[in-house]
C-alpha cells in the first residue's frame, strides 16, 4: 500500500460520514455503517502494517545490495542503515523507513551501473539488480488484489450518461 | 474571494452566476448545478443557462469544469484545454463548444472553463469478466471513428490557431526529453520514496529518446473512457487536461497501454496493433515507426505509474477523501510489472 494506515482509516471514516451514510436510506444498513466507524475508531490506535512482509522486504534488499556491492565494490556507498540487532527490534514504521532507504540505495546502484563511470563486473551486477527488482515486484503482487475498477465504474455511472468528466 | 469548497454547489453556483452576468453583459439565469462524480482530477458540474445574445434569448445545457486546489494536477490552468477546444471547433475532431474560461481564482476560487454539454455514454476499459467492451460491429465502427478523430487532431494545422499557445515541445529532438522532464518532476513531487523500477525506466527513456517526425497537438490521454458515444457515433473527445504540442506517436503509444485492454488483443478494445498502424498511416499519410510506438507505449506505462503515485499523494496529503485514489495507489506493483514487461518488449 502506498498510503499510511492512519490516513487510510481517516479517509474511510470521512467517506462513510460524508458520502455514504447520508445516502443510505435503510435504517439497519445505516446503523451498520455507523458501526463500521465505531469499530474503526477503536481499532485504529491498535493497528500497524504487518511486520513480517516488511522484514522480508528489508532482508531481500539487504541481500541484493550486498551481492551487487561484491560485484562492483567501487560503486559509491549508501547511507548507513540499521544494524542486524536494530532490525530485529524494529517497529513496522522503522522497517518501512529502512526499506525505503534501501530502495534509494538500490536506485543509486542502478544509476551508477548504467552510467559512464561504472567498472567492475557491471554486467553481472545489472542482471542481479534487474532480477531483484522483478522478484520484489512479484512478491508485492502476491499481496495486491485485482482492482474493482469495472464494479466502481458501473456503480459510479449509475445509468447516467457521463459528460465531459 | 476564498478558495472553493469543492462540495458546496450553492456557493459555486452563486459565484458562477455573478461571473456569467459580467460575461454576457446582462440578464442571465442558471439552474441548479449537478455534480458528476466520475473524474479524478477536475470537478465537473452540469447546469442549464439562459441569456440574451443578438436580441434573442439563448438557452443551453452547459458543463463547468473546475480545477480544485486539492486535485491531482493542481495548480491547474484552464487555458490550454479551452484554447484547444476553441481551435478544434469545426475540425474533424468532435469536441464540445467552449464558451468561457478563467485561470484567475478570484471568480470561482479555482481556474475553470465552461463548455457545451454533449450527450453520450463513455465506454470504459474495465469489463466485469475482462472480455471485450464492444461487439464486433461496434468495435470496427467506433475504432474507425476513434482513429479518424485522432488523425484529424494530429494533422490539424496548429501553427496558425490559438492552440499554438498551449505549450509543449516544438523541437523535434526534444519532444521525448520534454515529457521525461515533465513526468520526472511530477514523480519527485508526489513521492519521496524512490522506486527502483521507475528510476531504471528514466535512464532507459533518456538513452532511447526518439526524434519526432513532426509536431502535432497531442491529446495526452487519448483512450477508451475519454470519448462519448451516442447511437454508434463518437459525439465528443473529452479530458484534454494533458494536451500539449509534441510527438503524435505519444498518443499512439498511450492507446496501446495494457491498462486499457487487459489481456485482449484490441488496443482500447477497438483495434489490433497492426490495424492501428495501418489505418493511422492511411489516414494521416505518416509512417508509424514501430520502435517509436513501443517507446511511447513504455513511456505511457511509466506516466500511468506516476499518476498512481499522484493519486496516493493527493489522498495522503490534500484531504482528498476519494477512496478510488487510495485504491489506485495500491495497484502500483501491477503498473511497475507492466512497465518492466513493455520495456523488455521494446528493447
Interface residues (C-beta under 8 A of the other chain):
Chain A: X1 X2 X3 X4 X7 X8 X11 X12 X14 X15 X18 X19 X100 X103 X104 X106 X107 X110 X111 X114 X129 X130 X133 X134 X137 X138 X140 X141 X144 X145 X147 X148 X149 X150 X151 X152 X153 X154 X156 X157 X161 X162 X163 X164 X165
Chain B: X7 X36 X37 X38 X39 X42 X44 X46 X63 X65 X96 X115 X117 X118 X119 X120 X121 X122 X124 X126 X127 X128 X192 X193 X194 X195 X196 X197 X199 X200 X203 X207 X228 X236 X238 X239 X308 X309 X312 X315 X316 X321 X322 X323 X324 X326 X327 X329 X330 X331 X332 X333 X334 X336 X337 X340
